[in-house]
Amino acid sequence: MQVKVKDWNINYEVIGEGNPVILLHGWLATLETMRPIANSLSQNFKVYLVDIVGFGKSDLPEHPLNTDDFGDFLKEFMRELKIENPILIGHSNGGRMIINSVGRGIVKPRKIVLMDSAGIIPKRKPKYYIKVGIFKAGKAVLNKLPDVGGIKTVKEKLLNHVGSADYKASAPVLRETMKRILNEDVSPLLPNIKVPTLLIWGTEDKDTPISDAKKMEALIPNCGLVEYKNSGHFAYLQNLQNCNVVLNEFLKNDR
């Protein structure tokens, strides 16, 4: 199915009946990465799977987005489909969207679940800033040169040497979007989240480390944390059976 959100055609699916649950995937993912959770929750809830703008079968944005734009997207998606008081479950950048929209008070959920959520600016080692400095300096020089003699190839090699895997795999507009949102810290919004909140995290997550979860747990008033040992950024998929049990227990009074 498709719905028009702002000027974008947004792909989504609905399965099950009951109180609404919206599942929001992470960066460069699609609604399919959330389907294993949806299949379980749809036994008791009306579950909305969404290809977030820029991903899956939804439109790419024409211009780079920031974190507020993603939060506004969630608000408008709910408005178009007349979804009220949902349970929000987000992984990685999907979690960032939830924190932004709920923390700003533009979305009113029943409960939220943040799984290896993005949103806290990572602490970098000095080596990272040296690499970024070299990249920016090299790019500035290359941009002044005509695109002849393999200059374009050199620029790509520079990007491949420094850029993250997600950054390199993104379309140009998403690369610019990623640069923006990675420098936006949602921490000040966390105390504004007053609804019951569950954090699900992998202790070995290298993208959004467990220290981020600890910070969120401390700043969100009504919050609990489930840690999965020896699990990474997709801890919910690595521990799917147990994760579905945890989710059903957390949501048992919302059916």
C-alpha positions in Angstrom: 0.0 0.0 0.0 1.0 3.6 -0.4 0.2 6.8 1.3 1.2 10.4 0.4 3.2 12.0 3.2 4.1 15.6 2.4 5.2 15.2 -1.2 6.5 11.6 -0.8 4.9 8.3 -1.8 5.4 6.1 1.2 5.2 2.3 1.1 3.6 0.5 4.1 1.8 -2.6 5.1 -0.8 -3.4 7.8 -1.2 -6.8 9.4 -3.3 -7.9 12.4 -6.1 -6.3 14.4 -6.2 -4.4 17.7 -4.4 -1.3 19.1 -1.9 0.2 16.7 1.8 -0.6 16.7 4.2 1.2 14.3 7.5 -0.4 13.4 10.3 1.8 12.2 13.5 0.3 10.7 17.0 1.6 10.8 19.3 3.2 8.2 19.5 1.6 4.8 17.0 -1.0 5.9 13.4 -1.6 4.9 10.2 -2.7 6.5 11.3 -6.3 5.9 13.9 -6.1 8.7 11.0 -5.5 11.1 8.7 -8.3 9.8 9.9 -11.0 12.2 8.6 -8.8 15.1 5.5 -7.8 13.2 4.5 -11.4 12.6 4.5 -12.0 16.4 2.8 -8.8 17.4 0.1 -9.1 14.7 -1.5 -11.8 16.8 -2.6 -9.2 19.3 -2.2 -5.8 17.6 -2.7 -3.9 14.3 0.8 -3.5 13.1 2.0 -0.9 10.6 5.3 -1.7 8.8 6.7 1.3 7.1 9.4 2.0 4.5 10.7 5.3 5.9 11.2 8.1 3.4 14.4 7.5 1.4 14.4 3.7 1.9 12.8 0.6 0.5 9.9 1.3 -1.9 9.3 4.8 -0.6 10.4 7.9 -2.4 13.9 9.5 -1.9 13.7 13.0 -0.6 14.7 15.8 -3.0 16.8 17.5 -0.4 18.8 16.3 2.7 16.8 15.8 5.9 17.6 16.4 9.5 16.3 14.7 12.6 13.3 17.1 13.0 12.3 16.2 9.4 12.2 12.5 10.3 10.2 13.3 13.4 7.8 15.4 11.3 7.5 12.5 8.9 6.3 10.2 11.6 3.7 12.7 12.8 2.4 13.2 9.2 2.3 9.5 8.5 0.2 9.0 11.6 -2.1 11.9 10.6 -2.6 10.6 7.1 -3.6 7.2 8.3 -5.5 8.5 11.4 -3.4 6.5 13.8 -3.8 7.7 17.4 -2.0 6.7 20.6 0.2 4.0 19.0 2.9 1.8 20.4 6.1 2.9 18.7 9.0 0.4 18.1 12.1 1.6 16.4 15.5 0.2 15.5 18.6 2.4 15.1 17.5 5.5 13.1 13.9 4.5 13.7 14.5 4.9 17.4 16.0 8.3 16.7 12.8 9.3 15.0 10.8 8.2 18.0 12.9 10.1 20.4 12.7 13.2 18.3 8.9 13.2 17.7 7.9 12.1 21.3 10.5 14.3 22.9 9.2 17.4 21.0 5.7 16.5 21.9 4.4 16.2 18.4 3.6 12.5 18.7 1.7 11.0 21.6 2.3 7.3 21.9 1.0 4.7 24.4 4.4 3.1 24.9 7.8 3.1 23.1 10.5 0.5 22.5 13.9 1.6 21.4 16.2 -1.1 19.9 19.9 -0.3 19.6 18.7 3.2 19.0 20.7 6.0 17.3 20.6 9.6 18.5 23.5 10.1 20.9 26.6 11.6 19.3 29.3 9.0 19.6 32.6 9.7 21.4 35.4 9.5 18.9 39.0 8.6 19.4 41.6 11.2 18.2 42.5 8.9 15.2 38.9 9.4 13.8 39.3 13.2 13.7 42.7 12.9 12.1 41.2 10.7 9.4 38.2 13.1 8.9 40.6 16.1 8.8 42.7 14.4 6.0 39.5 13.5 4.1 38.1 17.1 4.3 41.5 18.6 3.3 41.9 16.2 0.4 38.3 16.7 -0.8 38.7 20.5 -0.7 41.8 20.3 -2.9 40.2 17.8 -5.3 37.0 19.9 -5.7 39.0 22.8 -7.1 40.5 20.6 -9.8 38.8 19.9 -13.2 37.2 16.4 -13.5 39.9 15.1 -15.8 42.8 12.7 -15.4 41.0 10.4 -12.9 40.3 13.1 -10.3 36.8 11.7 -9.8 38.3 8.2 -9.2 40.7 9.7 -6.6 37.7 11.3 -4.8 35.9 8.0 -4.7 39.0 6.3 -3.3 39.3 8.9 -0.6 35.7 8.4 0.3 36.1 4.6 0.4 39.1 4.9 2.7 37.4 7.1 5.3 33.7 6.8 4.9 31.6 4.3 6.9 29.9 1.4 5.1 26.5 2.9 5.6 27.7 6.3 4.2 29.2 4.7 1.1 26.1 2.6 0.4 23.8 5.6 0.6 22.4 7.7 -2.3 23.9 11.2 -2.4 20.9 12.9 -0.8 21.1 10.3 2.0 24.8 10.8 2.4 24.1 14.5 3.2 21.3 13.5 5.4 23.5 11.1 7.3 26.1 13.8 7.9 23.4 16.0 9.4 21.7 13.6 11.7 25.0 12.1 13.0 25.8 15.6 14.4 22.4 16.1 16.1 22.2 14.9 19.7 18.7 13.9 20.9 19.9 13.6 24.6 18.2 16.8 25.7 14.8 15.4 24.5 15.1 12.2 26.5 13.7 13.6 29.9 10.6 14.8 28.0 9.6 11.2 27.3 7.0 10.3 30.0 5.5 7.2 28.6 6.7 3.7 29.6 9.8 2.9 27.6 11.7 -0.3 26.9 15.3 -0.4 25.6 16.5 -3.6 23.9 20.3 -3.6 23.2 23.2 -5.7 22.2 26.2 -5.5 24.6 28.6 -5.7 21.6 26.9 -3.1 19.5 29.7 -1.1 17.7 27.3 1.4 16.0 25.3 2.5 19.0 27.2 1.2 22.0 25.6 -0.1 25.2 26.8 3.1 26.9 24.2 4.9 24.8 21.5 2.7 26.3 22.8 3.4 29.8 22.5 7.1 29.2 19.0 6.8 27.8 17.9 4.6 30.7 19.2 7.3 33.1 17.5 10.2 31.3 14.1 8.7 30.4 11.9 8.7 33.6 10.0 5.5 33.2 12.5 3.3 31.4 13.9 -0.3 31.6 16.8 -1.9 29.7 17.1 -5.5 28.4 20.7 -6.4 27.4 21.6 -9.2 25.1 25.1 -10.6 25.7 27.4 -11.2 22.8 25.0 -9.4 20.4 25.5 -6.5 18.0 23.5 -3.8 16.4 20.7 -6.1 15.4 20.3 -7.7 18.8 16.6 -8.1 18.3 17.1 -10.4 15.3 20.0 -12.3 16.9 17.7 -13.0 19.9 14.4 -13.0 18.0 12.5 -15.7 20.0 13.3 -14.1 23.4 12.8 -10.6 22.1 9.3 -11.5 21.0 8.6 -12.9 24.5 10.0 -9.7 26.0 7.8 -7.5 23.8 4.7 -9.4 24.4 5.3 -9.2 28.2 5.9 -5.4 28.0 2.7 -4.9 25.9 0.5 -7.5 27.6 -1.8 -4.8 29.1 -2.2 -2.9 25.8 -3.9 -5.6 23.8 
